[in-house]
Structures are given as structure tokens and as C-alpha cells.
Amino acid sequence: MPRDEDCLGGRSGAGVLSQRSATLTHDGNDRCDGEWDVGFVGEVWRLLRGEETVGEITIVDTDFPWLIGEFTPGPAFAATRHLFDRDLESMDREDWDGWEEAYREIRRTLTLVSPSGPVAEFLLHIEEGEAWFRWSAEPFEET
């Protein structure tokens, strides 16, 4: 594991800074924050509604703790697009109660699947062929 003075960061995907300085990557290995994006770029993540494919996200960039990708809609996207529209509209209006409601509906309805399997928690935005998200192998802490 890297020494505290060698790295900065928190738990990968969760974006939560911790006392521990190394980041925990999706495969469980510790590495410095500067190396965080190496394992993600090029990966394809899937978004599902039950067994239906909502879309695929090909990771093209990172901005810790966010992964940024090209979104390719699947057959179930048309039925779920309104959730992402509400998400962005609520943020634009700074309607945080509306945003929380949209986020809860996205989480109730959809599953984000990394190359190694479903993630426990995620925060995902989709707009015009672009997706950006953060994720965690464990549920986000309630504040």
C-alpha cells in the first residue's frame, strides 16, 4: 500500500475522503490517486432495468471521483430517459428535493454494472450521448 505522504484520495467511486490516503480501486488494489484513471478508461459499463439494457457507457476520461463516458442507448432507454431529464432539470433549477426524488427513482429502477459486476451504489447523469457517474462497492453513507 502506498504511504500516506505518497498519495491523496478516498474510496474509489464513493468520493468520500477518508483518513487513509490511498484510493481503493474497483478491483480492490491500492494505488496512488494519480494512477486512478488507468484501470477505467476503455471499460464498458452497462445500465440495466431488470434484464433490459438501458445503455452502455464506454469510459473515456476520469475526474476523481467521477468516471466520464460515451453513452450508447439500448432498447430500454426510451422508457427511462425521463428520469435523467428530471435529474438534470432539477439540478439546473437548484430544486434539491426534486433532484433527490429523481435520484431515488433512478436507483430504484436501474442497476449499474461494472465489468466485474453490479455496483451497490451509484450517482449517474446522462445528457446527449454523455454519461458521468460515481460509484461505490458499498452503499453511500447517509448524511
C-alpha positions as CSV (number, residue, x, y, z in Angstrom):
1,M,0.0,0.0,0.0
2,P,1.3,3.5,-0.8
3,R,2.4,5.6,2.1
4,D,0.2,8.5,3.3
5,E,2.7,11.1,2.1
6,D,2.8,9.5,-1.4
7,C,-0.9,9.9,-2.2
8,L,-4.1,11.7,-1.6
9,G,-7.7,10.5,-2.1
10,G,-10.6,8.5,-0.7
11,R,-12.5,5.4,-1.6
12,S,-12.8,4.9,-5.4
13,G,-16.2,5.8,-6.8
14,A,-17.7,6.9,-3.5
15,G,-15.8,10.2,-3.5
16,V,-15.6,10.1,0.3
17,L,-12.3,11.3,1.7
18,S,-11.0,9.1,4.4
19,Q,-8.1,9.1,6.9
20,R,-6.5,6.5,4.6
21,S,-4.6,8.2,1.8
22,A,-4.6,5.6,-0.9
23,T,-7.5,5.1,-3.2
24,L,-9.3,1.7,-3.3
25,T,-9.9,0.7,-7.0
26,H,-12.7,-1.4,-8.3
27,D,-10.5,-4.5,-8.3
28,G,-9.6,-4.0,-4.6
29,N,-6.0,-2.9,-5.2
30,D,-4.5,0.2,-3.6
31,R,-2.7,2.8,-5.7
32,C,-2.0,6.5,-5.7
33,D,-4.6,8.9,-6.9
34,G,-2.5,9.9,-9.9
35,E,-2.9,6.3,-11.2
36,W,-6.7,6.2,-10.5
37,D,-7.8,6.5,-14.1
38,V,-5.5,3.9,-15.7
39,G,-7.8,1.0,-14.9
40,F,-11.1,2.6,-16.0
41,V,-10.5,4.2,-19.4
42,G,-11.8,1.9,-22.2
43,E,-14.1,-0.1,-19.9
44,V,-17.7,-0.7,-20.8
45,W,-20.3,-0.4,-18.1
46,R,-23.9,-1.4,-18.6
47,L,-27.1,0.2,-17.3
48,L,-30.0,-2.2,-16.8
49,R,-33.7,-2.1,-16.0
50,G,-34.2,-5.6,-14.8
51,E,-32.9,-7.7,-17.6
52,E,-33.4,-5.0,-20.2
53,T,-30.4,-2.9,-21.5
54,V,-30.9,0.8,-20.9
55,G,-27.5,1.5,-22.4
56,E,-23.7,1.1,-22.3
57,I,-21.2,3.6,-21.1
58,T,-17.7,3.4,-22.6
59,I,-15.3,5.2,-20.2
60,V,-13.2,7.9,-22.0
61,D,-12.0,10.0,-19.1
62,T,-11.9,10.4,-15.3
63,D,-12.1,13.3,-12.9
64,F,-11.9,11.7,-9.5
65,P,-14.3,10.5,-8.2
66,W,-16.2,10.8,-11.5
67,L,-16.0,8.5,-14.5
68,I,-17.0,10.1,-17.8
69,G,-18.1,8.1,-20.8
70,E,-19.8,8.0,-24.1
71,F,-23.4,6.7,-23.6
72,T,-24.9,4.4,-26.2
73,P,-28.7,4.0,-25.6
74,G,-30.1,0.5,-25.5
75,P,-33.7,-0.7,-26.1
76,A,-34.9,0.3,-22.6
77,F,-33.5,3.9,-22.7
78,A,-36.7,5.5,-24.2
79,A,-38.7,4.2,-21.3
80,T,-36.2,5.7,-18.7
81,R,-35.0,8.8,-20.4
82,H,-37.4,11.0,-18.4
83,L,-35.6,10.0,-15.2
84,F,-32.4,11.6,-16.4
85,D,-34.1,14.6,-17.9
86,R,-35.7,15.2,-14.4
87,D,-32.4,14.7,-12.7
88,L,-30.7,17.4,-14.8
89,E,-33.7,19.8,-14.8
90,S,-33.9,19.6,-11.0
91,M,-30.1,20.4,-10.7
92,D,-30.4,23.3,-13.2
93,R,-33.3,24.8,-11.1
94,E,-31.4,24.0,-7.9
95,D,-34.5,22.1,-6.8
96,W,-32.7,19.7,-4.5
97,D,-35.8,18.0,-3.2
98,G,-36.8,17.3,-6.8
99,W,-33.3,16.1,-7.5
100,E,-33.4,13.7,-4.5
101,E,-36.7,12.3,-5.8
102,A,-35.3,11.8,-9.3
103,Y,-32.1,10.2,-7.9
104,R,-34.2,7.8,-5.7
105,E,-36.3,6.8,-8.7
106,I,-33.2,6.1,-10.8
107,R,-31.7,3.9,-8.0
108,R,-35.0,2.0,-7.6
109,T,-35.4,1.4,-11.3
110,L,-31.9,0.8,-12.6
111,T,-28.8,-1.2,-12.0
112,L,-25.3,-0.1,-13.0
113,V,-23.0,-3.0,-13.9
114,S,-19.2,-2.6,-14.0
115,P,-17.1,-5.0,-16.0
116,S,-16.8,-7.1,-12.7
117,G,-20.5,-7.0,-11.8
118,P,-23.2,-4.8,-10.4
119,V,-22.3,-1.9,-8.1
120,A,-24.0,-1.3,-4.7
121,E,-24.5,2.4,-5.2
122,F,-24.1,5.0,-7.9
123,L,-24.9,8.6,-8.9
124,L,-25.3,8.8,-12.7
125,H,-26.2,11.6,-15.1
126,I,-26.9,11.2,-18.8
127,E,-27.1,14.0,-21.3
128,E,-26.9,14.0,-25.1
129,G,-24.7,10.9,-25.5
130,E,-22.5,11.6,-22.5
131,A,-22.7,9.9,-19.1
132,W,-20.8,10.8,-15.9
133,F,-21.1,8.9,-12.7
134,R,-19.5,8.0,-9.4
135,W,-20.0,4.6,-7.8
136,S,-19.2,2.5,-4.7
137,A,-19.0,-1.2,-4.0
138,E,-20.8,-0.3,-0.7
139,P,-23.9,1.9,-0.2
140,F,-23.1,5.6,0.2
141,E,-23.2,6.9,3.8
142,E,-26.4,8.9,4.6
143,T,-25.7,12.4,5.8
